[in-house]
């Protein structure tokens, strides 16, 4: 039951991260730019996620290395090596096989390692919420607009622009 609650919470959070910003972006770009905006949004989101995972992993590894003396004193050198640097994140599940005192020491080391990342993530989330206040309100239209894409669509848009430029150059016509 506990895992289901965690999955609901994470699903709710991920749902709010992906869909609403994409809808806000798509409603504020022209229909012919919708594909480019959507793909750019996906690229930026995926690259940022990858960078965040790497930075977070390195930060946890460095903090776990900084606590090696405490871990060696509580666990011994060979067991403490399981929770050093990049090994630490790969050995989370074996914590349950340790005795109570050893579990407490390793969990405290992980808590210290993850604490700063959590604080930074909360700050980024707060900034993100503040930036959401800058999104302007726009009523979505229920009518479907068909957009011609590719060369034919570009030629049609170019023709329309040229017609408008021709009218602008002629100026207002004399009404006699």
C-alpha positions in Angstrom: 0.0 0.0 0.0 2.9 2.3 0.9 4.4 2.0 -2.6 1.1 2.8 -4.3 0.9 6.1 -2.3 4.4 7.0 -3.4 3.6 6.2 -7.0 0.5 8.4 -6.9 2.4 11.3 -5.5 5.2 11.0 -8.0 2.7 10.5 -10.9 0.9 13.6 -9.8 4.1 15.6 -9.6 5.4 14.4 -13.0 2.1 15.1 -14.6 2.3 18.7 -13.5 5.8 19.0 -14.7 5.2 17.8 -18.3 1.8 18.7 -19.6 0.8 22.2 -18.3 4.0 24.0 -19.4 3.7 22.4 -22.8 0.1 23.5 -23.2 1.1 27.0 -22.1 3.9 27.1 -24.7 1.8 25.8 -27.5 -1.0 28.3 -26.9 1.5 31.2 -27.1 3.2 30.3 -30.4 1.8 30.5 -33.9 0.3 27.3 -35.3 3.1 26.9 -37.9 5.7 27.1 -35.1 4.0 24.6 -32.9 6.1 21.6 -33.9 9.4 23.5 -33.5 8.4 24.9 -30.1 7.3 21.4 -28.9 10.5 19.7 -30.0 12.6 22.5 -28.5 10.7 22.2 -25.2 11.3 18.5 -25.1 15.0 18.8 -25.9 15.6 21.5 -23.3 13.7 19.4 -20.7 15.6 16.2 -21.4 19.0 17.9 -21.5 18.3 19.7 -18.2 17.1 16.4 -16.6 20.2 14.6 -17.7 22.5 17.4 -16.4 20.5 17.4 -13.1 20.9 13.7 -12.6 24.7 13.9 -13.3 25.2 16.9 -11.0 23.1 15.3 -8.3 25.0 12.0 -8.5 28.4 13.7 -8.3 27.3 15.8 -5.4 26.1 12.8 -3.4 29.3 10.9 -4.3 31.5 13.7 -3.0 29.5 14.1 0.2 29.7 10.3 0.8 33.4 10.4 0.3 33.7 13.2 2.8 32.0 10.9 5.4 34.3 7.9 4.9 36.0 8.2 8.2 32.7 8.0 10.1 31.6 5.1 8.0 34.9 3.2 8.4 34.7 3.6 12.2 31.1 2.2 12.3 31.2 -0.4 9.5 34.9 -1.4 8.9 36.9 -0.7 5.8 35.4 -3.2 3.4 31.8 -2.5 4.2 32.4 1.3 4.2 33.9 1.0 0.8 30.4 -0.1 -0.5 29.2 3.4 0.5 32.0 5.5 -0.8 31.8 7.8 -3.8 30.1 6.4 -6.9 29.5 3.1 -5.1 27.1 4.7 -2.6 24.1 5.1 -4.9 24.5 1.5 -6.3 24.4 0.1 -2.8 21.2 1.5 -1.2 19.3 -1.8 -0.9 22.1 -3.6 1.0 21.6 -1.1 3.9 18.7 -3.3 5.1 21.2 -6.2 5.7 23.2 -4.2 8.2 22.5 -4.3 11.9 20.5 -1.5 13.5 23.4 0.7 14.6 25.2 0.4 11.2 21.9 1.1 9.4 21.5 4.3 11.4 25.1 5.5 10.6 24.7 4.8 6.8 21.3 6.4 6.7 22.6 9.5 8.4 25.5 9.6 5.9 23.0 9.5 3.0 20.8 12.0 4.7 23.7 14.4 5.0 24.7 13.8 1.4 21.2 14.4 0.0 20.2 17.3 2.2 22.0 20.0 0.1 20.6 18.6 -3.1 17.1 18.7 -1.6 17.6 22.3 -0.5 18.8 23.4 -4.0 15.9 21.4 -5.7 13.3 23.2 -3.4 14.9 26.6 -4.3 14.7 25.8 -8.0 11.1 24.7 -7.6 10.2 28.0 -5.8 11.8 29.9 -8.6 9.8 27.9 -11.1 6.6 28.6 -9.3 7.4 32.3 -9.3 8.1 32.2 -13.0 4.7 30.6 -13.6 3.2 33.9 -12.4 4.6 35.5 -15.6 2.6 33.2 -17.9 -0.1 35.3 -19.3 -3.7 34.1 -19.3 -4.9 32.9 -22.7 -8.3 31.4 -23.5 -7.8 28.3 -25.7 -9.7 28.3 -28.9 -11.9 25.3 -29.7 -11.8 25.7 -33.4 -9.3 23.7 -35.4 -6.9 25.6 -37.6 -5.3 23.5 -40.3 -1.7 24.6 -40.9 0.1 23.7 -44.1 3.6 22.6 -43.4 6.6 22.0 -45.5 7.5 23.8 -48.8 3.9 24.3 -49.8 3.1 26.0 -46.5 6.1 28.2 -46.7 5.3 29.3 -50.2 1.7 30.1 -49.2 2.9 32.2 -46.3 5.5 34.0 -48.5 2.8 34.8 -51.1 0.5 36.3 -48.4 3.4 38.4 -47.1 4.2 39.7 -50.6 0.6 40.7 -51.2 0.6 42.6 -47.9 3.8 44.4 -48.8 2.5 45.3 -52.2 -0.6 46.8 -50.7 1.5 48.8 -48.1 3.7 50.2 -50.9 0.7 51.4 -52.9 -0.6 53.4 -50.0 -4.2 54.4 -49.5 -6.1 54.7 -52.8 -7.7 57.9 -53.9 -11.4 57.8 -53.5 -12.9 60.0 -56.3 
